Amino acid sequence: MTMIAPAPLVPTISKSLGITLGETTAITMMVVMASTCLFAILTGFVVDRIGIALTWIIGLIIQMIASILIYHLSDTAGGLILGRALQGMGMGPINAVIAAVCAQWFKYNERTYVASAQGISVWLGVSFGLIYTPAMATLLGNWHSALAMSAVPPAVSLVFALILFFGPKPPVQTAALTPEAIEVSKREFKLSMGTSAIYVLFIMAFFEAWYQQAYNDMAPGFYAADIPVGLGLGFLGAGLRLTWAGYASILGTMAAPFVVDHIFKGKPRVPLAVACIIGAVLVLGMLVITPASGIILILLPCGMLFFTSMVNPTIYGYIAKHYPNSSVGRLGGTATGLAAGGSVIGLAAGSTALHLTGFYTVSNIILAIVILIAGLAAGFLKEPKIKAAHEYLN
């Protein structure tokens, strides 16, 4: 929720700070994803040493502090940049651990479903954030206070992280504690990085995140901004229509393990490729909708995010299933970092296009291209010839 919090308020923030919509999108969304990218990659290399629960606790506390500080920092563009960078510092560790959670806590056949559940939680946060922040802005009377209220969800999450920290330990320990185990871990990571599949997964994570993040961060502005730049629905009208896409994302995430494991017998190439191609076609529909498009204003983003939301849980489930336990945390953290990097570049490209043209047209065309690249990459996914997680004694 912290990530998406400013998105519905972009037009308001733009007017308040006296900067363009493109600059506002870059400041509020690109900065936080750049910070998330850096700290997700770093976390991937330490999560197996300090544990999942402690990683969560540290990340959540940083998010809470940053959200409280942003009330004062957001009076200037520079201060808002700093506040969002601090929030990303807390988000990175949270996002990086899903593959490690799958490998440490769950059996082989359960891991794609767990990755799917994590994706559902993300989309619940996005859907909630699209309503929560505008509601706080209306209730409290200004957008600075609304952003500061982003501290509340991490505070709730911290309670559960503390329960996990002091509760039972995971059945599978992936930490390399002895010199011999460290050497084995290094060797297995090197073998993992020598497979072609991991690079296909990295490419897909990068471009799928570019698509999803850029769309989720720019769509509220497009729906809210005045005509002719946007649809002129206002930030509350935008949130009420786009929140349904969050629910569609949840359904797509839930459908992913069933589609891949049961319909396609655990072979994800075809469903991943089809989902990305459909996403490319549907995003082009954003070029022709108008304020009078009615239910299409809801159904179009729902279709886009339903299909493309199948990609993310499949990637992390695949890593957790097909790679050694000792490498899963680092591979998952790297994939998360690259995904955050894709989000940053996507926002940069979209914001630049918006700033240069004054319209969202070019930004949407870029999204169609990048998700198509992800779909083409899926065709090259081959099962790695390496000792996989399920071959260990769990």
FIPA-220160 format. One record per residue (C-alpha): residue in three letters; y, z, x. Coordinates in steps of 0.02 Angstrom, whole numbers, always signed. Layout:
<drenkes>
(drenke 'ala' (Y Z X))
...
</drenkes>
This chain:
<drenkes>
(drenke 'met' (+0 +0 +0))
(drenke 'thr' (+118 +37 +145))
(drenke 'met' (+103 -142 +204))
(drenke 'ile' (+155 -224 +40))
(drenke 'ala' (+284 -93 -12))
(drenke 'pro' (+445 -190 +27))
(drenke 'ala' (+383 -360 -34))
(drenke 'pro' (+441 -347 -217))
(drenke 'leu' (+610 -283 -157))
(drenke 'val' (+647 -424 -34))
(drenke 'pro' (+789 -502 -139))
(drenke 'thr' (+867 -329 -163))
(drenke 'ile' (+853 -284 +21))
(drenke 'ser' (+922 -453 +70))
(drenke 'lys' (+1080 -427 -33))
(drenke 'ser' (+1099 -247 +24))
(drenke 'leu' (+1089 -286 +210))
(drenke 'gly' (+1182 -452 +196))
(drenke 'ile' (+1044 -558 +272))
(drenke 'thr' (+945 -708 +209))
(drenke 'leu' (+782 -700 +113))
(drenke 'gly' (+689 -773 +262))
(drenke 'glu' (+762 -644 +381))
(drenke 'thr' (+722 -504 +260))
(drenke 'thr' (+541 -561 +242))
(drenke 'ala' (+524 -567 +431))
(drenke 'ile' (+599 -394 +454))
(drenke 'thr' (+502 -307 +316))
(drenke 'met' (+334 -393 +332))
(drenke 'met' (+315 -483 +499))
(drenke 'val' (+364 -332 +604))
(drenke 'val' (+238 -217 +522))
(drenke 'met' (+98 -343 +544))
(drenke 'ala' (+141 -371 +728))
(drenke 'ser' (+131 -185 +757))
(drenke 'thr' (-31 -175 +656))
(drenke 'cys' (-105 -317 +760))
(drenke 'leu' (-71 -229 +925))
(drenke 'phe' (-135 -59 +872))
(drenke 'ala' (-288 -127 +780))
(drenke 'ile' (-347 -213 +940))
(drenke 'leu' (-315 -56 +1043))
(drenke 'thr' (-405 +52 +915))
(drenke 'gly' (-558 -61 +919))
(drenke 'phe' (-587 -8 +1100))
(drenke 'val' (-572 +180 +1069))
(drenke 'val' (-642 +209 +894))
(drenke 'asp' (-819 +231 +962))
(drenke 'arg' (-755 +365 +1080))
(drenke 'ile' (-646 +472 +965))
(drenke 'gly' (-737 +440 +801))
(drenke 'ile' (-690 +359 +637))
(drenke 'ala' (-622 +514 +550))
(drenke 'leu' (-503 +562 +691))
(drenke 'thr' (-444 +381 +699))
(drenke 'trp' (-402 +388 +514))
(drenke 'ile' (-313 +556 +530))
(drenke 'ile' (-201 +495 +672))
(drenke 'gly' (-158 +334 +582))
(drenke 'leu' (-119 +419 +417))
(drenke 'ile' (-6 +550 +497))
(drenke 'ile' (+92 +414 +587))
(drenke 'gln' (+111 +319 +423))
(drenke 'met' (+176 +473 +334))
(drenke 'ile' (+304 +515 +467))
(drenke 'ala' (+363 +334 +479))
(drenke 'ser' (+383 +319 +290))
(drenke 'ile' (+489 +477 +283))
(drenke 'leu' (+598 +418 +428))
(drenke 'ile' (+624 +246 +351))
(drenke 'tyr' (+739 +320 +218))
(drenke 'his' (+871 +349 +352))
(drenke 'leu' (+824 +206 +467))
(drenke 'ser' (+838 +72 +333))
(drenke 'asp' (+1028 +78 +322))
(drenke 'thr' (+1031 -61 +453))
(drenke 'ala' (+919 -209 +491))
(drenke 'gly' (+880 -139 +663))
(drenke 'gly' (+830 +29 +590))
(drenke 'leu' (+720 -54 +461))
(drenke 'ile' (+633 -151 +599))
(drenke 'leu' (+597 +12 +692))
(drenke 'gly' (+533 +97 +536))
(drenke 'arg' (+415 -44 +491))
(drenke 'ala' (+352 -52 +671))
(drenke 'leu' (+310 +134 +662))
(drenke 'gln' (+219 +108 +497))
(drenke 'gly' (+116 -31 +577))
(drenke 'met' (+70 +88 +718))
(drenke 'gly' (-15 +195 +587))
(drenke 'met' (-91 +50 +490))
(drenke 'gly' (-178 -28 +641))
(drenke 'pro' (-305 +113 +668))
(drenke 'ile' (-345 +119 +481))
(drenke 'asn' (-381 -67 +471))
(drenke 'ala' (-483 -77 +631))
(drenke 'val' (-631 +35 +588))
(drenke 'ile' (-720 -51 +443))
(drenke 'ala' (-855 -137 +548))
(drenke 'ala' (-888 +27 +639))
(drenke 'val' (-902 +119 +473))
(drenke 'cys' (-1031 -8 +415))
(drenke 'ala' (-1134 +9 +574))
(drenke 'gln' (-1127 +198 +588))
(drenke 'trp' (-1149 +254 +409))
(drenke 'phe' (-1246 +120 +315))
(drenke 'lys' (-1410 +26 +319))
(drenke 'tyr' (-1421 -159 +361))
(drenke 'asn' (-1433 -221 +182))
(drenke 'glu' (-1286 -113 +128))
(drenke 'arg' (-1159 -169 +257))
(drenke 'thr' (-1085 -321 +172))
(drenke 'tyr' (-1063 -218 +14))
(drenke 'val' (-972 -83 +112))
(drenke 'ala' (-857 -213 +189))
(drenke 'ser' (-828 -277 +12))
(drenke 'ala' (-786 -101 -48))
(drenke 'gln' (-658 -86 +91))
(drenke 'gly' (-581 -251 +38))
(drenke 'ile' (-573 -187 -141))
(drenke 'ser' (-479 -32 -84))
(drenke 'val' (-353 -142 +8))
(drenke 'trp' (-322 -247 -146))
(drenke 'leu' (-306 -94 -256))
(drenke 'gly' (-171 -37 -137))
(drenke 'val' (-85 -206 -144))
(drenke 'ser' (-91 -210 -335))
(drenke 'phe' (-29 -32 -345))
(drenke 'gly' (+109 -65 -218))
(drenke 'leu' (+178 -214 -316))
(drenke 'ile' (+212 -96 -461))
(drenke 'tyr' (+237 +71 -372))
(drenke 'thr' (+382 +23 -259))
(drenke 'pro' (+487 -65 -392))
(drenke 'ala' (+454 +81 -509))
(drenke 'met' (+513 +204 -375))
(drenke 'ala' (+668 +98 -344))
(drenke 'thr' (+709 +102 -530))
(drenke 'leu' (+672 +288 -546))
(drenke 'leu' (+763 +345 -389))
(drenke 'gly' (+904 +218 -400))
(drenke 'asn' (+890 +137 -228))
(drenke 'trp' (+766 +43 -121))
(drenke 'his' (+782 +162 +29))
(drenke 'ser' (+705 +305 -71))
(drenke 'ala' (+573 +187 -141))
(drenke 'leu' (+514 +142 +35))
(drenke 'ala' (+513 +326 +85))
(drenke 'met' (+395 +361 -59))
(drenke 'ser' (+266 +258 +35))
(drenke 'ala' (+224 +423 +120))
(drenke 'val' (+134 +486 -36))
(drenke 'pro' (-25 +376 -33))
(drenke 'pro' (-63 +413 +152))
(drenke 'ala' (-42 +598 +115))
(drenke 'val' (-176 +585 -20))
(drenke 'ser' (-289 +486 +97))
(drenke 'leu' (-267 +617 +233))
(drenke 'val' (-357 +745 +124))
(drenke 'phe' (-513 +636 +119))
(drenke 'ala' (-502 +597 +305))
(drenke 'leu' (-500 +784 +342))
(drenke 'ile' (-652 +810 +230))
(drenke 'leu' (-744 +675 +328))
(drenke 'phe' (-688 +750 +495))
(drenke 'phe' (-757 +922 +456))
(drenke 'gly' (-907 +859 +357))
(drenke 'pro' (-1074 +784 +409))
(drenke 'lys' (-1082 +666 +558))
(drenke 'pro' (-1136 +483 +544))
(drenke 'pro' (-1325 +450 +560))
(drenke 'val' (-1294 +317 +694))
(drenke 'gln' (-1193 +364 +848))
(drenke 'thr' (-1120 +212 +936))
(drenke 'ala' (-1023 +301 +1072))
(drenke 'ala' (-1076 +265 +1250))
(drenke 'leu' (-1076 +440 +1327))
(drenke 'thr' (-1184 +419 +1483))
(drenke 'pro' (-1161 +299 +1630))
(drenke 'glu' (-1320 +208 +1580))
(drenke 'ala' (-1264 +191 +1399))
(drenke 'ile' (-1093 +130 +1456))
(drenke 'glu' (-1173 -7 +1559))
(drenke 'val' (-1285 -59 +1415))
(drenke 'ser' (-1133 -61 +1300))
(drenke 'lys' (-1036 -172 +1421))
(drenke 'arg' (-1182 -291 +1436))
(drenke 'glu' (-1207 -304 +1249))
(drenke 'phe' (-1022 -334 +1221))
(drenke 'lys' (-1024 -473 +1350))
(drenke 'leu' (-1174 -553 +1264))
(drenke 'ser' (-1087 -537 +1096))
(drenke 'met' (-933 -624 +1161))
(drenke 'gly' (-1044 -763 +1228))
(drenke 'thr' (-1098 -818 +1054))
(drenke 'ser' (-1010 -959 +962))
(drenke 'ala' (-1021 -868 +795))
(drenke 'ile' (-901 -730 +845))
(drenke 'tyr' (-765 -857 +885))
(drenke 'val' (-791 -944 +719))
(drenke 'leu' (-772 -775 +634))
(drenke 'phe' (-615 -738 +736))
(drenke 'ile' (-539 -906 +687))
(drenke 'met' (-578 -876 +504))
(drenke 'ala' (-508 -699 +510))
(drenke 'phe' (-348 -766 +589))
(drenke 'phe' (-315 -907 +466))
(drenke 'glu' (-376 -816 +309))
(drenke 'ala' (-259 -671 +349))
(drenke 'trp' (-118 -795 +380))
(drenke 'tyr' (-146 -866 +206))
(drenke 'gln' (-169 -704 +113))
(drenke 'gln' (-35 -603 +198))
(drenke 'ala' (+97 -739 +197))
(drenke 'tyr' (+64 -775 +13))
(drenke 'asn' (+62 -592 -39))
(drenke 'asp' (+223 -556 +55))
(drenke 'met' (+318 -712 +0))
(drenke 'ala' (+255 -735 -179))
(drenke 'pro' (+350 -582 -246))
(drenke 'gly' (+510 -652 -173))
(drenke 'phe' (+474 -824 -244))
(drenke 'tyr' (+439 -754 -417))
(drenke 'ala' (+589 -636 -412))
(drenke 'ala' (+725 -741 -328))
(drenke 'asp' (+854 -829 -434))
(drenke 'ile' (+831 -1010 -486))
(drenke 'pro' (+827 -1136 -401))
(drenke 'val' (+759 -1044 -248))
(drenke 'gly' (+631 -947 -349))
(drenke 'leu' (+575 -924 -528))
(drenke 'gly' (+710 -800 -575))
(drenke 'leu' (+593 -667 -647))
(drenke 'gly' (+668 -517 -556))
(drenke 'phe' (+568 -395 -452))
(drenke 'leu' (+493 -305 -602))
(drenke 'gly' (+443 -469 -685))
(drenke 'ala' (+369 -531 -523))
(drenke 'gly' (+268 -372 -498))
(drenke 'leu' (+200 -373 -675))
(drenke 'arg' (+136 -552 -656))
(drenke 'leu' (+74 -545 -478))
(drenke 'thr' (-17 -380 -494))
(drenke 'trp' (-155 -473 -589))
(drenke 'ala' (-189 -574 -431))
(drenke 'gly' (-230 -409 -346))
(drenke 'tyr' (-363 -375 -477))
(drenke 'ala' (-430 -552 -453))
(drenke 'ser' (-441 -516 -267))
(drenke 'ile' (-543 -362 -305))
(drenke 'leu' (-663 -465 -411))
(drenke 'gly' (-677 -596 -274))
(drenke 'thr' (-712 -461 -146))
(drenke 'met' (-845 -385 -258))
(drenke 'ala' (-923 -555 -287))
(drenke 'ala' (-935 -598 -102))
(drenke 'pro' (-1095 -502 -57))
(drenke 'phe' (-1183 -559 -215))
(drenke 'val' (-1137 -741 -187))
(drenke 'val' (-1181 -741 -2))
(drenke 'asp' (-1335 -631 -3))
(drenke 'his' (-1417 -679 -168))
(drenke 'ile' (-1360 -854 -213))
(drenke 'phe' (-1351 -923 -36))
(drenke 'lys' (-1487 -810 +38))
(drenke 'gly' (-1376 -732 +171))
(drenke 'lys' (-1308 -898 +236))
(drenke 'pro' (-1118 -891 +218))
(drenke 'arg' (-1065 -1063 +282))
(drenke 'val' (-1059 -1155 +116))
(drenke 'pro' (-980 -1019 +7))
(drenke 'leu' (-849 -982 +139))
(drenke 'ala' (-803 -1166 +157))
(drenke 'val' (-794 -1193 -32))
(drenke 'ala' (-689 -1037 -60))
(drenke 'cys' (-562 -1092 +71))
(drenke 'ile' (-550 -1271 +6))
(drenke 'ile' (-519 -1208 -171))
(drenke 'gly' (-385 -1092 -103))
(drenke 'ala' (-300 -1240 -18))
(drenke 'val' (-299 -1342 -179))
(drenke 'leu' (-233 -1201 -287))
(drenke 'val' (-89 -1151 -173))
(drenke 'leu' (-19 -1326 -194))
(drenke 'gly' (-2 -1284 -378))
(drenke 'met' (+139 -1167 -328))
(drenke 'leu' (+243 -1323 -297))
(drenke 'val' (+248 -1371 -480))
(drenke 'ile' (+254 -1209 -581))
(drenke 'thr' (+414 -1161 -673))
(drenke 'pro' (+474 -1004 -764))
(drenke 'ala' (+408 -1088 -923))
(drenke 'ser' (+230 -1106 -855))
(drenke 'gly' (+174 -954 -954))
(drenke 'ile' (-1 -892 -919))
(drenke 'ile' (-15 -1011 -771))
(drenke 'leu' (+104 -896 -678))
(drenke 'ile' (-35 -767 -684))
(drenke 'leu' (-191 -876 -674))
(drenke 'leu' (-139 -981 -524))
(drenke 'pro' (-119 -838 -400))
(drenke 'cys' (-273 -756 -476))
(drenke 'gly' (-377 -909 -434))
(drenke 'met' (-304 -922 -259))
(drenke 'leu' (-342 -743 -213))
(drenke 'phe' (-509 -730 -304))
(drenke 'phe' (-589 -864 -196))
(drenke 'thr' (-507 -826 -29))
(drenke 'ser' (-543 -640 -47))
(drenke 'met' (-727 -680 -23))
(drenke 'val' (-693 -721 +160))
(drenke 'asn' (-639 -554 +232))
(drenke 'pro' (-787 -443 +179))
(drenke 'thr' (-908 -580 +229))
(drenke 'ile' (-835 -583 +405))
(drenke 'tyr' (-849 -395 +433))
(drenke 'gly' (-1017 -383 +348))
(drenke 'tyr' (-1080 -524 +460))
(drenke 'ile' (-1019 -434 +617))
(drenke 'ala' (-1099 -271 +562))
(drenke 'lys' (-1264 -358 +524))
(drenke 'his' (-1283 -478 +669))
(drenke 'tyr' (-1214 -388 +822))
(drenke 'pro' (-1267 -232 +920))
(drenke 'asn' (-1206 -65 +857))
(drenke 'ser' (-1120 -29 +1022))
(drenke 'ser' (-1014 -187 +1005))
(drenke 'val' (-972 -182 +821))
(drenke 'gly' (-819 -70 +836))
(drenke 'arg' (-739 -180 +969))
(drenke 'leu' (-784 -343 +883))
(drenke 'gly' (-722 -279 +715))
(drenke 'gly' (-563 -211 +794))
(drenke 'thr' (-532 -376 +881))
(drenke 'ala' (-559 -472 +718))
(drenke 'thr' (-439 -354 +631))
(drenke 'gly' (-310 -374 +768))
(drenke 'leu' (-324 -563 +761))
(drenke 'ala' (-308 -556 +573))
(drenke 'ala' (-150 -454 +591))
(drenke 'gly' (-90 -580 +719))
(drenke 'gly' (-123 -720 +595))
(drenke 'ser' (-22 -623 +468))
(drenke 'val' (+122 -610 +590))
(drenke 'ile' (+121 -795 +633))
(drenke 'gly' (+101 -840 +450))
(drenke 'leu' (+250 -735 +402))
(drenke 'ala' (+350 -807 +548))
(drenke 'ala' (+310 -985 +495))
(drenke 'gly' (+344 -951 +312))
(drenke 'ser' (+503 -854 +344))
(drenke 'thr' (+566 -988 +464))
(drenke 'ala' (+530 -1125 +338))
(drenke 'leu' (+617 -1025 +202))
(drenke 'his' (+766 -989 +314))
(drenke 'leu' (+786 -1171 +369))
(drenke 'thr' (+758 -1254 +200))
(drenke 'gly' (+814 -1119 +79))
(drenke 'phe' (+659 -1151 -27))
(drenke 'tyr' (+475 -1099 -30))
(drenke 'thr' (+403 -1276 -35))
(drenke 'val' (+363 -1299 +149))
(drenke 'ser' (+293 -1122 +160))
(drenke 'asn' (+164 -1161 +25))
(drenke 'ile' (+113 -1324 +107))
(drenke 'ile' (+84 -1230 +270))
(drenke 'leu' (-30 -1108 +178))
(drenke 'ala' (-135 -1251 +109))
(drenke 'ile' (-160 -1319 +285))
(drenke 'val' (-210 -1155 +367))
(drenke 'ile' (-338 -1103 +236))
(drenke 'leu' (-413 -1277 +248))
(drenke 'ile' (-433 -1249 +436))
(drenke 'ala' (-527 -1088 +398))
(drenke 'gly' (-641 -1182 +279))
(drenke 'leu' (-679 -1314 +411))
(drenke 'ala' (-717 -1178 +539))
(drenke 'ala' (-847 -1103 +421))
(drenke 'gly' (-953 -1259 +441))
(drenke 'phe' (-983 -1214 +624))
(drenke 'leu' (-1050 -1038 +591))
(drenke 'lys' (-1223 -1014 +667))
(drenke 'glu' (-1323 -853 +675))
(drenke 'pro' (-1305 -775 +848))
(drenke 'lys' (-1459 -759 +958))
(drenke 'ile' (-1432 -578 +1005))
(drenke 'lys' (-1508 -410 +967))
(drenke 'ala' (-1426 -368 +802))
(drenke 'ala' (-1377 -202 +726))
(drenke 'his' (-1526 -195 +607))
(drenke 'glu' (-1648 -209 +753))
(drenke 'tyr' (-1595 -38 +816))
(drenke 'leu' (-1669 +122 +748))
(drenke 'asn' (-1545 +176 +619))
</drenkes>
